[in-house]
């Protein structure tokens, strides 16, 4: 399985996942279809399916144009609001693309119909991957817009947080710097936060993506996965995990408003390959 990380718009990522034996390809969150098709052509693969994490325009706006250009293309997701949707997925449903297995994980919080996609290959030494859209990102998570704090807690901690720690996390945006600066405010004594923030600053200086991280790493520095940890509870003044999460969301929103806006940057195109 090979993953093409494709930076688009101001800070979005879309992805092309390639099954290297059958040369079948699956796209995740198509925002700029012509850019995607350029890479499909360069790689010499057959694009059969689009997996959309949620309906927001910067993750789904390219679906209709892509479907027009590629008749018969399957556009899958969990929300009827997704543009050009051909089939609605349900939580726990499993798909197969050659040797690649996909488990669909409903992760409400950012939107009520947000779906994350967990991919793995049987009898393969390479780690699995999760395409988490705006549910989980490097050092943070998306804004809670449509779901309850309890639902978001279940999505982050119980659904995504229990995946294998070696799982590669491919998120929907390049927000690592801001997320980790907030994480440092929450846990100023956390050495893992400090080290990851230093690394992310170097990646930003080199104009390189911070994806993927691993779930095991996220559990060490992402405050939204650490809602049961004493320093995070102390920062929020809450004890119940869902209440801690809700307070973190409020604090994060205030932190964003106080921060200077980030300047848009063009991101380099990075191809990550697992296996031989």
N, C-alpha and C positions, 0 to 999 in steps of 0.2 A: 504494500500500500504506500503510495506516494501522495503527499499533500502539497499542493501549490498554495502558498499564502499570497493573496492578491490585494494589496492596498488600493482603496478607491475612495472617492469623495474626499472629505477633509480628514477623517480619521477612522473610516470603516475598513473592515476586512471582509472579503468574500473568499471562498475556498473552492479549489478543484481537487477532488479525491479520485485517484486513479488506481484501478485494480490492474496490477502490472501483468497478469497472465492473460486476461481476456481483453485488456485495453479498454474496458468500459469505464466511464467517468461519471461522477456525481458532483453536482455543484451545490454549495451551501450559501444561501443569502445573496442572491444575484441582484446587485444594484446597478452595475454597468455591463450590460450584456455584450456589447461589442468588444470590450476588453477581455471578457471571459472567452469569447469565441476565438479571438486571436491566439490565446494560450491553448485552447482546445486544438486548433489547427496546428500549432507549433509542436504540440505533444503527439499528434497523430492518434487521438483517442476518439471514442464514440460516446458523446454525451447523451445519456438516456433519462436522467432524473435530476430534478431540483428539490432539495430539502430546504424549506424556509422555516426559520426559528419563530418569527412573529410577523405581524402584518405591517409594521411601520415602514414608511416609504424607503428609508435608507437600507432596508434589508430585503424588500420585496418589489421595488419599483421596476426592476428589469424583467420580471417574470413574463409580462404580456408580450413584450417585444421579442424575448427569447422564444416563447412558444410560437409566435408568428413565424420566426425564422427557422424553427425546428419543429415542424408538425409532428404530432405524436409524442412530444416531450411530456413526461409525467411531472407535475408540480404538486408537491406534497407538503402538508403542514397540518396544524391542529386547530386553526382558526379560520372560519368562513370569510373573514375580512381579508385574507391573503389574496392578493391579485392573481388572477388566472389559475386559481387552485383547481386541480383535477380530482384530488381525493383527499378527504379529511382523515388524518391519523388519530389514533387513540393511545392513551398511556399504556406502555408495556408492549405495544405492537412491535414485532420484529420483521425486518426486511433483509433481503439478501442480494448482494451484487457480486457475483462470482464467489471468491473466497471471503469477501468482506461481509460481516454480520453488522446489522444496525438495530439497536434497541431504542425505541422512541420513549423519551422521558418527559412527561408533562411537568413544566417548572413555572407555574404562575408566580407573579410578583411584579415584574416589569409590565407585563400584560397578562390578562386572564387566560389567553390561549397560547402562551409561550411554550414551545417544544424544544428540548435539547436532544442531541443525537449522540449516542454512545456507540463507537465503532471498534470492532476487533476482528482478528483472524484466528481461526482454530490452529493449534499446533504451530504457532508462530512466536519466536522469541521477542519480537518487537512489541513495545507497549501499546495498549489500546489508546483511543483518543475520544474526547468529548468535544463536540461543537456546541458551545453554550450560549451563543448569541449574546443577548443582554441580560441573561440570568446571572452569570458568573463571569468576571473578568479578572485580569491580572491585578491582584491586590484589592479588588472591590467587587461591585455588582452594579447592575442597572438601577435607575430610579424606580421606586415602587409606585406604579401609576394606577393599577386596576385591581389589585388583590389585597387581601388582609395581611397584616404582619405575620399571623400564624401560617398562612399559606406560603408566604415567602420564606419563612423559617423552614418549613417542611421541604420546600424546593431546594434551598441551599444546603441545609445541614443533613436532612434525612435522605434526600434523593441524590444530589450531586456529591455531597460530602462523604457518602459511604461507598463511592466507586473506588476501585483499586488505587492506592496512592501513587502508583507509577503512571496513571492515566495522564496523557498529554491534554492540556486544556487550550483549545483554540476558541478565542472569544470574538465578539463582534466589533470591538473598537480598540484603538490604541489610546487607552486612558491610564496606563500604568503609572506615569509620573504623579499625576494628581491623586490617584488612588493611594499610592504608597506614601505620599506626603501626609494624607489624612491618616493613614495607618500609623505613621510615626507620631502624630498628635495623640492618637488613642493609646498607643503603647510606646512611649518614649524610651523605655528600657529594653525593648525587644531587639536583640542583636540581629535576628533574621530580617526584620523590617529594615534596619539600617543597611544591612548588606545588600538587600534586594534593591533598595532605593538608589544606592550608589551604582549598582550595576545598570539600573534603568536609565540613570542620567548619562552613563557612558554610551548606552545604546542610542539614546536620543541624540547625543553629540555626533555619533557616527551615522545617523539617519537610518537606523536599522530597527526592525520590529522587536517587540518584547515577547511575542508569542512564538512557540507555545511555552507555558509554564507546565508544572505538573501539579496534580491535586495534592500530593504530599507536601510540596512547597507551599501551596496556598494555605494549607492548614497551619502552617507555621507563622504566616505574616498577614493573612487576610482577615481583618477584624469581623467581617460578616460571616465567616466560618468559625469564629472563635468566641461566639456569644456566651459560652459557658465558662470562659477563662476569667479568673479573678480580676486582672487588670482592665479587661474590657467591661466587665460588670461595674467596676469602680468608676470608670470613666463616665458611664451612662447613668449611674445611680439606680440601676434596676437589677433585679435578680432573675426573674422569669425570662427564659431565652427569647421568646417572641417580643417581650417588652424591651429587652436589650437591643434586639434588631430594629425595632421601631424607633428607638431613641437614636441609634446609629444612623438610620436613614435621615432623620431630621438634622442631626449634626453634620452629616455629609453634605446635605443640601445647603446649609448655612456656610459651610467651608467653601463650597464651590462658588457661592455668590461673592464671598470675600476675596477669592483668588483672582489674580489678573487673568484675562482670557489668553489661552494658548494660541500661538500663531500657527496657522495651517502650514504643514510641511508635506512635501511629496515623500512618500515612503518607498524604499527600495523593494523590488520584487524578490521574494525569497522562496526557493523550492526546498522542501524538507523531504527526505526519502528515508523510509524505514525498510529494513531488510537488505538483502544483497543488491 
